Amino acid sequence: MAEDTPGPGGLIASRLELLFRTAHPADRGPYSIAEVVSAINAGGEASISVGYLWQLRKGHRDNPTYKHVLALARFFGVSPMFFFPDEDAGRGAVPADAALALKDDAVRDIALEAAGLSERSLQVIRDMIASVRSLDAPRPGGRRRPLPTADAGDGGDRTAG
């Protein structure tokens, strides 16, 4: 098996991958495995190695200890239940990926505003989101398309005067 090929440990690996991709401050990129390990070990609640966390993230290991689950949950700001199947978390519980998305104040505000709208109105919102996602999609070469500004296209020079 290639070194970066995911192993059989699907749920833990997929949940960790989601956290590494999305649970980080807005003004920086994702945490590295070394940063997570350093913060967990500095907390003193659990001890974890870079190699072990890498194995969990890639699915080569799939049965972390309770202390490791708690430490990872605390670091990323999620419930320890995030690392368990949604059906085990209880009926009516918010799915783990939705709970993570709702930690973002702007996403939560949009969801609350959309609550109670008609199915037709919700479909319009879904279509708008799909359209914006296509504008925000990475371009070849890794750069994102610039979003148009409110004054785009007027060609005027906006200097104070």
C-alpha positions in Angstrom: 0.0 0.0 0.0 1.3 3.5 -0.9 2.3 5.7 2.0 -0.6 8.2 1.5 -3.2 5.7 0.4 -6.1 5.6 2.9 -6.3 2.4 4.8 -9.5 0.6 6.0 -10.2 2.8 9.0 -12.9 4.9 7.3 -14.9 6.8 9.9 -12.1 8.1 12.1 -9.9 8.9 9.1 -12.7 10.7 7.3 -13.8 12.7 10.4 -10.1 13.7 11.1 -9.7 14.7 7.5 -12.8 16.9 7.6 -11.5 18.5 10.8 -8.0 19.2 9.4 -9.6 20.7 6.3 -12.2 22.9 7.9 -11.6 23.5 11.6 -9.0 26.2 11.7 -8.9 30.0 12.2 -10.2 31.9 9.2 -7.0 33.9 8.9 -4.8 30.8 8.3 -4.7 27.5 6.5 -5.2 24.1 8.1 -3.3 22.9 11.1 -0.4 20.5 10.5 -0.3 17.2 12.3 2.7 18.4 14.3 0.8 21.5 15.5 -2.1 19.3 16.7 0.2 16.9 18.4 2.2 19.7 20.1 -1.0 21.4 21.4 -2.5 18.1 22.7 0.8 17.1 24.4 1.2 20.5 25.9 -2.3 20.2 27.5 -1.1 17.2 29.5 -4.4 15.3 29.2 -3.1 12.8 26.7 0.1 12.0 24.9 0.0 11.4 21.2 2.8 11.1 18.5 2.9 12.6 15.1 3.2 9.1 13.6 0.1 7.8 15.5 -2.1 10.8 14.5 -0.9 10.4 10.9 -1.9 6.8 11.0 -5.4 7.7 12.4 -5.8 10.4 9.7 -4.8 8.1 6.9 -6.9 5.2 8.2 -4.1 2.9 9.0 -5.2 2.9 12.6 -8.9 3.1 13.5 -9.3 2.6 17.3 -8.0 5.6 19.2 -8.2 5.5 23.0 -10.8 7.5 24.8 -8.2 10.0 26.0 -7.1 10.5 22.4 -10.7 11.0 21.2 -11.3 13.6 24.0 -8.0 15.4 23.3 -8.7 15.6 19.6 -12.3 16.7 20.2 -11.1 19.5 22.6 -8.4 20.7 20.2 -10.8 21.0 17.2 -13.7 22.2 19.3 -16.2 19.4 18.6 -18.0 16.9 20.7 -16.3 13.5 21.2 -19.5 12.1 19.5 -18.2 13.6 16.3 -15.9 10.6 16.0 -18.7 8.0 16.2 -21.2 7.0 13.6 -24.2 9.4 13.4 -26.6 6.6 14.2 -24.7 5.9 17.4 -24.9 9.5 18.4 -28.7 9.3 18.9 -31.9 10.0 17.1 -32.4 13.6 16.1 -28.8 14.5 16.6 -27.3 16.9 14.1 -25.0 15.0 11.7 -21.3 15.6 12.5 -20.5 17.5 9.3 -23.5 19.8 9.8 -22.6 20.4 13.4 -19.1 21.4 12.3 -20.5 23.8 9.6 -22.9 25.4 12.1 -19.9 26.4 14.3 -19.4 29.2 11.7 -21.5 32.2 12.8 -22.2 33.2 9.2 -23.4 29.8 8.1 -25.5 29.4 11.3 -27.1 32.9 10.6 -28.0 31.9 7.0 -29.5 28.5 8.2 -31.6 30.3 10.8 -32.8 32.8 8.3 -33.7 30.0 5.9 -35.7 28.1 8.5 -39.4 28.1 7.7 -39.1 29.1 4.0 -41.1 27.3 1.4 -39.5 24.5 -0.6 -39.4 26.7 -3.7 -37.5 29.4 -1.8 -35.1 26.9 -0.4 -34.4 25.6 -3.9 -33.6 29.2 -5.0 -31.1 29.5 -2.2 -29.6 26.1 -3.1 -29.2 27.2 -6.7 -27.6 30.5 -5.6 -25.1 28.6 -3.4 -24.3 26.3 -6.3 -23.7 29.3 -8.5 -21.4 31.0 -6.0 -19.5 27.8 -5.4 -18.7 27.6 -9.1 -17.4 31.1 -9.0 -15.3 30.4 -6.0 -13.9 27.1 -7.3 -10.2 26.9 -7.7 -8.8 27.5 -11.1 -6.1 25.4 -12.8 -2.9 26.4 -11.1 -4.5 26.6 -7.6 -5.7 30.2 -7.8 -9.3 31.2 -7.1 -11.4 33.3 -9.5 -11.8 36.8 -8.2 -15.4 37.6 -7.3 -16.8 40.7 -9.1 -17.0 43.8 -6.9 -20.0 46.1 -6.7 -18.2 48.7 -8.9 -16.8 46.2 -11.4 -17.4 47.2 -15.0 -17.9 50.9 -14.6 -14.3 51.6 -15.7 -14.2 54.8 -13.6 -11.2 55.9 -11.6 -12.2 56.3 -8.0 -9.8 58.8 -6.6 -10.6 61.2 -3.8 -10.9 64.7 -4.9 
